[in-house]
Amino acid sequence: MAVKFCNFPTNDSVSPTRRTTNMAKKSVAEKPSANTAEDSFVNLMVVAANFVKSRGGVDAAKQALADAGQFIAHAGGVSQAARALEVLESLREKIAT
């Protein structure tokens, strides 16, 4: 005798029409995530445009990103780079006073 661990319906007990309906509901439910992906992309483009504008152009923005990437790599990660900047800022404040 086989032991049942759950009361979920088996594939035999679900009609093909019901399976199709469930699949259709899932595909409709997944569409909002596509809008979310579009929204994320648009937001990224806005941030990129602001970054380029603040740097004075695309070439300057690319150089700033390259410099930041090298700094983060040498620091050993974003958190270490942020910590280094905090220490540098603290030293600057102490020297200025």
C-alpha positions in Angstrom: 0.0 0.0 0.0 1.4 3.4 -1.0 1.5 6.2 1.6 0.1 9.6 0.7 1.9 12.5 2.4 -0.4 15.3 1.1 -3.9 15.8 -0.2 -2.9 17.6 -3.4 -4.9 16.4 -6.4 -2.9 14.2 -8.8 -2.6 15.1 -12.5 -5.2 12.4 -13.2 -7.8 14.2 -11.1 -7.4 17.6 -12.8 -9.2 18.0 -16.1 -7.3 19.3 -19.1 -9.6 22.3 -19.3 -8.8 23.2 -15.7 -5.1 22.9 -16.4 -5.4 25.3 -19.4 -7.4 27.7 -17.3 -4.8 27.7 -14.6 -2.0 28.2 -17.1 -3.9 31.1 -18.6 -4.3 32.7 -15.2 -0.6 32.3 -14.5 0.4 34.0 -17.8 -2.0 36.9 -17.1 -0.6 37.3 -13.6 3.0 37.4 -14.9 2.4 40.4 -17.1 2.8 43.0 -14.4 6.4 41.9 -13.8 7.1 42.9 -17.5 5.9 46.4 -16.6 8.1 46.3 -13.6 11.1 45.4 -15.8 10.3 48.3 -18.1 9.9 50.7 -15.1 13.3 49.5 -13.8 14.9 50.1 -17.2 13.4 53.6 -17.5 14.6 54.4 -13.9 18.1 53.2 -14.8 18.2 55.3 -17.9 17.1 58.4 -15.9 19.8 57.8 -13.3 22.4 57.2 -16.1 21.3 60.5 -17.8 21.6 62.4 -14.5 25.1 60.9 -13.9 26.3 61.8 -17.4 24.9 65.3 -17.0 26.6 65.8 -13.6 29.9 64.6 -15.0 29.7 66.9 -18.0 29.3 64.3 -20.8 29.5 60.7 -21.7 33.3 60.5 -21.9 33.7 62.0 -18.5 31.0 59.7 -17.0 32.8 56.7 -18.5 36.1 57.8 -17.0 34.4 58.4 -13.6 32.9 54.9 -13.7 36.3 53.3 -14.6 38.0 55.2 -11.8 35.4 54.2 -9.3 35.6 50.6 -10.5 39.3 50.5 -10.0 39.0 52.1 -6.5 36.4 49.5 -5.5 38.5 46.7 -6.8 41.6 47.9 -5.0 39.6 48.4 -1.8 38.3 44.9 -1.9 34.6 45.7 -2.4 32.0 48.4 -2.1 31.8 48.3 1.7 35.5 48.6 2.1 35.7 51.4 -0.4 32.9 53.3 1.5 34.8 52.7 4.8 38.0 54.1 3.2 36.1 57.2 2.1 34.6 57.7 5.6 38.1 57.5 7.1 39.5 59.9 4.5 36.7 62.4 5.3 37.3 62.1 9.0 41.0 62.8 8.5 40.2 65.8 6.3 37.9 67.2 9.0 40.6 66.7 11.7 43.3 68.3 9.5 41.1 71.3 8.7 40.4 72.1 12.4 
